[in-house]
Amino acid sequence: MWPVNWKDPESNRFLIIDDAAISLIREYLQTRPMDPEAGGMLLGMRRGKHLQITMATPPQLTDRRSRINVVRNSLGHEELLRQEYSQSDGYIGYLGEWHTHPQRHPSPSDRDFNTWREISKSINYPLIMIIAGTASITCYLCTANKTTEMTFYY
């Protein structure tokens, strides 16, 4: 099933999610009653208007995590981003965020949508936001004006 290839019918933008990114995210699914939310950055390449997610940063010890919330601390995640950017001669960069929800089929909270809008407005290119539930992953292609949803099942 992985990697995922998806085409947004309106923008004709392709999204590719490599297996390495999905595999890391799936390690942190909230399958037990007390598992906390986890999250990180999505890193990869922009190829014109197309996006390829090549990796996801794992949760860091400095992140604040609870059953229904995660606050990503930038320290460890940004260091991983800088390393990937440097080692790829600038090809690998920030593409978005991921986090888990304890539901089988996750849906974003108002806080999720507000955070995505803020990030999208602060930079001038589309972002990918992923929420991973226990039975499916929902991806959102976010621009300053619009959010497009796509769901993938395990």
Secondary structure, 3 states (H helix, E strand, C coil): CCCEEEECCCCCCEEEECHHHHHHHHHCCCCCCCCCCCEEEEEEEEECCEEEEEEECCCCCCCEEECCEEECCHHHHHHHHHHHHHHCCCCCEEEEEEEECCCCCCCCCHHHHHHHHHHHHHCCCCEEEEEECCCEEEEEEECCCCEEEEEEEC
